[in-house]
Amino acid sequence: MKRTLTPEILDSLPPDDPAARHSRRDLRVFNAVLGNTRWFGRRLPSLVRPGERVLELGAGDGELGTGLLRAGLSVAGLDRAPRPAAWPAGARWHQADALTFDGWGGYEVVIGNLIFHHFDDATLRTLGTRMAMHARVIVAGELVRQRRFQRLFAALCVLIRANAVSRHDGRVSIAAGFQGDELPVLLGLDPAVWRWTVASRGRGSYRLVAERRA
Ligand SMILES: C[S@@+](CC[C@H](N)C(=O)[O-])C[C@H]1O[C@@H](n2cnc3c(N)ncnc32)[C@H](O)[C@@H]1O
């Protein structure tokens, strides 16, 4: 299955549009099924060194970041969308486009859940170059690009009464997902500088942990 990019409807809706709100609720269910939020919660504490700051790209409604903040990590969110009401007052939120953001130097750890598949190959390379200039650790939760996961996803949508936005966006997100080492390679991570692990799980999650070599 060739990697293809199709614009996601949620990205063009105002954040308070009822269809956007319904779709964000669906996204919370999809994340629970994929297990990515729990995985970040288990994996990150051992990757982040004392004093290091974490930047979450495409932080959305802040569910992942608020959980990590509660666990004691120093997390800032970044999204084109405004700061979510639930984002803790003491934590930073950058309302910004990841592609024009210029504050990378403030963060040693960059994470993102379901954000990297939004970008085409050339844009991933640009983003990877910017992240790799300052970051020591990059962690991504993504989707495996396989038709069987599109079929599983369609069945889940019926089960949870997902709206049309979620049904569309989930299908095109899987088509823009990753296989094997694609994500670190597309980000342009140099194996002489970075070591990484990539894992795919049975429900369709794709997980990358990349660390700068000592
Ligand atoms: C599929 S949602 C995932 C949200 C959240 N990470 C989650 O797992 O629930 C993708 C998020 O990325 C944000 N986004 C997409 N393109 C972006 C960009 N270029 N810069 C910043 N945020 C972006 C969207 O606003 C949206 O909140």
The ligand as an SDF file (V2000), in Angstrom:
LIG
                    3D

 27 29  0  0  0  0  0  0  0  0999 V2000
   -5.2330   13.5630   14.7640 C   0  0  0  0  0  0  0  0  0  0  0  0
   -5.0820   14.9170   15.8370 S   0  0  0  0  0  0  0  0  0  0  0  0
   -4.2040   14.1740   17.1910 C   0  0  0  0  0  0  0  0  0  0  0  0
   -4.3450   14.9530   18.4620 C   0  0  0  0  0  0  0  0  0  0  0  0
   -3.7060   14.3110   19.6810 C   0  0  0  0  0  0  0  0  0  0  0  0
   -2.2810   14.2000   19.5290 N   0  0  0  0  0  0  0  0  0  0  0  0
   -4.3230   12.9810   19.9610 C   0  0  0  0  0  0  0  0  0  0  0  0
   -3.6620   11.9480   19.8370 O   0  0  0  0  0  0  0  0  0  0  0  0
   -5.5170   12.9610   20.3220 O   0  0  0  0  0  0  0  0  0  0  0  0
   -3.8120   15.8820   15.0680 C   0  0  0  0  0  0  0  0  0  0  0  0
   -3.5270   17.1880   15.7720 C   0  0  0  0  0  0  0  0  0  0  0  0
   -2.4250   17.8070   15.0950 O   0  0  0  0  0  0  0  0  0  0  0  0
   -2.6940   19.1700   14.9310 C   0  0  0  0  0  0  0  0  0  0  0  0
   -1.9030   19.6270   13.7620 N   0  0  0  0  0  0  0  0  0  0  0  0
   -2.0180   19.1920   12.4850 C   0  0  0  0  0  0  0  0  0  0  0  0
   -1.1020   19.8090   11.7080 N   0  0  0  0  0  0  0  0  0  0  0  0
   -0.4010   20.6310   12.5340 C   0  0  0  0  0  0  0  0  0  0  0  0
    0.6770   21.5260   12.3310 C   0  0  0  0  0  0  0  0  0  0  0  0
    1.2140   21.7180   11.1180 N   0  0  0  0  0  0  0  0  0  0  0  0
    1.1600   22.2100   13.3910 N   0  0  0  0  0  0  0  0  0  0  0  0
    0.6170   22.0480   14.6250 C   0  0  0  0  0  0  0  0  0  0  0  0
   -0.4090   21.2130   14.8730 N   0  0  0  0  0  0  0  0  0  0  0  0
   -0.9130   20.5140   13.8380 C   0  0  0  0  0  0  0  0  0  0  0  0
   -4.1880   19.2800   14.7560 C   0  0  0  0  0  0  0  0  0  0  0  0
   -4.6460   20.5680   15.1110 O   0  0  0  0  0  0  0  0  0  0  0  0
   -4.6630   18.1940   15.7220 C   0  0  0  0  0  0  0  0  0  0  0  0
   -4.8770   18.7020   17.0210 O   0  0  0  0  0  0  0  0  0  0  0  0
  1  2  1  0
  2  3  1  0
  2 10  1  0
  3  4  1  0
  4  5  1  0
  5  6  1  0
  5  7  1  0
  7  8  2  0
  7  9  1  0
 10 11  1  0
 11 12  1  0
 11 26  1  0
 12 13  1  0
 13 14  1  0
 13 24  1  0
 14 15  1  0
 14 23  1  0
 15 16  2  0
 16 17  1  0
 17 18  1  0
 17 23  2  0
 18 19  1  0
 18 20  2  0
 20 21  1  0
 21 22  2  0
 22 23  1  0
 24 25  1  0
 24 26  1  0
 26 27  1  0
M  CHG  2   2   1   9  -1
M  END
$$$$
